[in-house]
Amino acid sequence: MCSGQRSGATLRSFMDELSVENRQIVRRACANLANEFVGVCGPETVERCVADSLSQLTPTATIPTFLPLLAERFARERLRAMAGVQSDRGGPPGVVFLCAHNASRSQIAAAWLRHLCPETVMVWSAGTEPAAQVSDVVTTVLAEVGIDITGEFPKPWTDEVIEAADVIVTMGCGEACPILPGKRYEDWVLLYDIGQGVEHARAARDEIRGRVEKLAVSLRLGVR
């Protein structure tokens, strides 16, 4: 089940606060996800996950109009994680990158792993205190190497994702990062501070790529 489950009444309370158009988006999201995960999660579980995703993203939402669409994407990630756990880990390994705000370091690491190892690994990123948006400089320096993350957004870590991950990479979230037994943990301390400007961000981008490549090799993933 999705962590921090909300009742159907909670979903209705969120719906009451949305515009008519956004209510329709949320209803379609619940229907789409219920069909997508049929046999894995029941409609009530999907609704609770959508409601909880709305709840967790609302405090940092800068453009409320986009919130229902982001909640659907967030809920989909969580439901995929649940599906991975329920499949007895017969699929690809899972890696989650955690930092404080999920706005720079963890976004870069997740983007590199998806780019270098498409279709061979499940990748998530999250923050302990998510920011309102991904850093513009991070989006810029990744675009320079052909990686588009304009659709990404900061999100909190959830129980489903942590439980589904085989490897948890922490990147500066300290004691706030979740600790679960039986997981492989790596703590990456970067030499370059992304907040110091574009040159430092480029250096951090390249440093993270090297770390991601080593991680991929250790997991026996094919790196393109």
C-alpha positions as CSV (number, residue, x, y, z in Angstrom):
1,M,0.0,0.0,0.0
2,C,1.1,3.6,-0.5
3,S,2.7,5.1,2.5
4,G,0.7,7.7,4.5
5,Q,-2.5,6.3,3.0
6,R,-5.4,8.7,2.7
7,S,-9.0,7.7,2.8
8,G,-11.5,8.2,0.0
9,A,-12.9,11.1,2.0
10,T,-9.4,12.7,1.9
11,L,-9.4,12.5,-1.9
12,R,-12.8,14.0,-2.0
13,S,-11.6,16.9,0.2
14,F,-8.8,17.6,-2.3
15,M,-11.2,17.4,-5.2
16,D,-13.4,20.0,-3.6
17,E,-10.5,22.4,-3.6
18,L,-9.7,21.9,-7.3
19,S,-11.2,23.5,-10.4
20,V,-13.7,21.6,-12.5
21,E,-11.0,21.0,-15.1
22,N,-8.5,19.7,-12.6
23,R,-11.1,17.4,-10.9
24,Q,-11.6,15.8,-14.3
25,I,-7.8,15.3,-14.6
26,V,-7.6,13.6,-11.2
27,R,-10.5,11.4,-12.1
28,R,-8.9,10.4,-15.3
29,A,-5.6,9.8,-13.5
30,C,-7.2,7.4,-11.0
31,A,-9.0,5.6,-13.9
32,N,-5.8,5.4,-16.0
33,L,-3.7,4.2,-13.1
34,A,-6.3,1.6,-12.0
35,N,-6.2,0.2,-15.6
36,E,-2.4,0.3,-15.8
37,F,-1.9,-1.5,-12.5
38,V,-4.9,-3.9,-12.7
39,G,-4.0,-7.1,-10.9
40,V,-1.3,-5.3,-8.8
41,C,-3.3,-2.6,-7.0
42,G,-7.0,-2.2,-6.6
43,P,-8.9,1.0,-7.5
44,E,-9.1,2.0,-3.8
45,T,-5.3,1.7,-3.4
46,V,-4.8,3.8,-6.5
47,E,-7.1,6.5,-5.2
48,R,-5.3,6.6,-1.9
49,C,-1.9,6.8,-3.6
50,V,-3.2,9.7,-5.8
51,A,-4.6,11.5,-2.8
52,D,-1.4,11.1,-0.8
53,S,0.7,12.2,-3.8
54,L,-1.5,15.3,-4.1
55,S,-1.1,15.9,-0.4
56,Q,2.7,15.6,-0.4
57,L,3.2,17.8,-3.5
58,T,0.8,20.6,-2.5
59,P,3.1,22.4,0.0
60,T,5.8,23.1,-2.7
61,A,3.6,23.5,-5.7
62,T,4.4,26.8,-7.5
63,I,1.8,26.4,-10.3
64,P,-1.3,24.8,-8.9
65,T,-2.7,24.1,-12.4
66,F,0.1,21.5,-12.9
67,L,-0.4,19.8,-9.6
68,P,-2.9,17.1,-10.7
69,L,-0.7,16.0,-13.6
70,L,2.4,15.9,-11.3
71,A,0.5,13.9,-8.7
72,E,-0.4,11.4,-11.4
73,R,3.2,11.0,-12.4
74,F,4.3,10.8,-8.7
75,A,1.6,8.2,-8.0
76,R,2.7,6.2,-11.0
77,E,6.3,6.0,-9.8
78,R,5.1,4.8,-6.4
79,L,2.8,2.2,-7.9
80,R,5.6,0.9,-10.1
81,A,7.8,0.6,-7.0
82,M,5.0,-1.4,-5.3
83,A,4.7,-3.6,-8.4
84,G,8.4,-4.3,-8.3
85,V,8.3,-5.4,-4.7
86,Q,5.3,-7.7,-5.4
87,S,7.0,-9.3,-8.4
88,D,9.6,-10.9,-6.0
89,R,12.3,-8.8,-7.5
90,G,12.4,-10.8,-10.7
91,G,12.9,-7.6,-12.7
92,P,15.7,-5.1,-13.1
93,P,17.5,-3.8,-10.0
94,G,16.3,-0.6,-8.4
95,V,18.4,2.5,-7.5
96,V,17.2,5.5,-5.6
97,F,19.2,8.7,-5.3
98,L,18.5,10.8,-2.2
99,C,19.5,14.4,-1.4
100,A,18.0,17.1,0.7
101,H,16.0,19.0,-1.9
102,N,15.9,16.7,-4.9
103,A,16.7,19.8,-7.0
104,S,20.3,19.2,-8.1
105,R,22.6,16.3,-7.1
106,S,20.0,13.5,-7.0
107,Q,18.4,14.7,-10.2
108,I,21.7,14.7,-12.0
109,A,22.6,11.2,-10.8
110,A,19.1,9.8,-11.7
111,A,19.3,11.4,-15.1
112,W,22.7,9.9,-15.9
113,L,21.7,6.4,-14.8
114,R,18.6,6.5,-17.0
115,H,20.6,7.9,-19.9
116,L,23.5,5.4,-19.6
117,C,21.4,2.3,-18.8
118,P,18.0,2.6,-20.4
119,E,15.6,-0.3,-19.8
120,T,18.0,-2.2,-17.5
121,V,17.4,-0.5,-14.2
122,M,14.6,1.1,-12.2
123,V,15.6,4.6,-11.2
124,W,14.1,7.0,-8.6
125,S,15.3,10.3,-7.0
126,A,13.8,12.0,-4.0
127,G,14.5,14.6,-1.3
128,T,14.1,14.8,2.5
129,E,12.9,18.4,2.1
130,P,11.9,18.8,-1.5
131,A,12.4,22.2,-3.2
132,A,9.7,23.9,-5.3
133,Q,11.5,23.1,-8.6
134,V,14.6,21.6,-10.1
135,S,17.6,23.9,-10.3
136,D,17.8,25.9,-13.6
137,V,21.5,25.4,-13.7
138,V,21.2,21.7,-13.4
139,T,18.7,21.6,-16.3
140,T,21.1,23.7,-18.3
141,V,24.2,21.6,-17.8
142,L,22.4,18.4,-18.4
143,A,21.0,19.8,-21.7
144,E,24.6,20.5,-22.7
145,V,25.2,16.7,-22.8
146,G,21.9,15.8,-24.5
147,I,19.8,15.0,-21.4
148,D,16.4,16.7,-21.1
149,I,15.0,16.9,-17.6
150,T,12.6,19.7,-18.1
151,G,9.8,17.4,-17.1
152,E,11.3,16.4,-13.8
153,F,10.2,17.9,-10.4
154,P,11.3,17.5,-6.8
155,K,9.4,15.0,-4.7
156,P,9.7,13.4,-1.3
157,W,10.9,9.9,-0.6
158,T,8.2,7.3,0.1
159,D,8.2,3.9,1.7
160,E,7.3,2.2,-1.6
161,V,10.4,3.5,-3.4
162,I,12.8,2.8,-0.5
163,E,11.4,-0.8,-0.2
164,A,11.7,-1.4,-3.9
165,A,15.3,-0.1,-4.2
166,D,18.2,-2.5,-4.1
167,V,20.7,0.4,-3.8
168,I,20.2,3.6,-1.9
169,V,22.6,6.4,-2.8
170,T,22.6,9.3,-0.3
171,M,24.0,12.6,-1.4
172,G,24.1,15.0,1.5
173,C,20.8,14.4,3.3
174,G,22.5,13.2,6.5
175,E,20.5,11.7,9.3
176,A,17.2,12.5,7.5
177,C,17.8,9.8,5.0
178,P,15.9,6.6,5.7
179,I,17.7,3.5,6.8
180,L,16.4,0.0,6.0
181,P,18.1,-3.3,6.8
182,G,19.2,-5.4,3.9
183,K,19.8,-2.5,1.5
184,R,23.1,-1.6,-0.1
185,Y,23.9,2.0,0.8
186,E,26.4,4.4,-0.7
187,D,27.1,7.9,0.4
188,W,28.5,10.2,-2.3
189,V,30.3,13.3,-1.2
190,L,31.0,15.6,-4.1
191,L,34.1,17.7,-4.7
192,Y,32.1,20.5,-6.4
193,D,29.3,22.6,-5.1
194,I,26.6,23.0,-7.7
195,G,25.4,26.2,-6.0
196,Q,28.6,27.9,-6.8
197,G,27.7,28.6,-10.4
198,V,27.6,26.9,-13.8
199,E,31.3,25.9,-14.0
200,H,31.0,24.1,-10.6
201,A,27.7,22.5,-11.8
202,R,29.4,21.2,-15.0
203,A,32.2,19.7,-12.9
204,A,29.7,18.1,-10.5
205,R,27.8,16.8,-13.5
206,D,30.9,15.1,-14.8
207,E,32.0,13.8,-11.4
208,I,28.5,12.3,-10.9
209,R,28.7,10.6,-14.3
210,G,31.9,8.8,-13.2
211,R,30.3,7.6,-10.0
212,V,27.2,6.5,-11.8
213,E,29.3,4.5,-14.3
214,K,31.1,2.7,-11.5
215,L,27.7,1.9,-9.8
216,A,26.4,0.6,-13.1
217,V,29.4,-1.7,-13.6
218,S,29.0,-3.0,-10.0
219,L,25.4,-3.9,-10.8
220,R,26.4,-5.5,-14.1
221,L,24.3,-3.1,-16.1
222,G,25.1,-2.5,-19.7
223,V,26.4,1.1,-20.1
224,R,26.0,2.7,-23.4
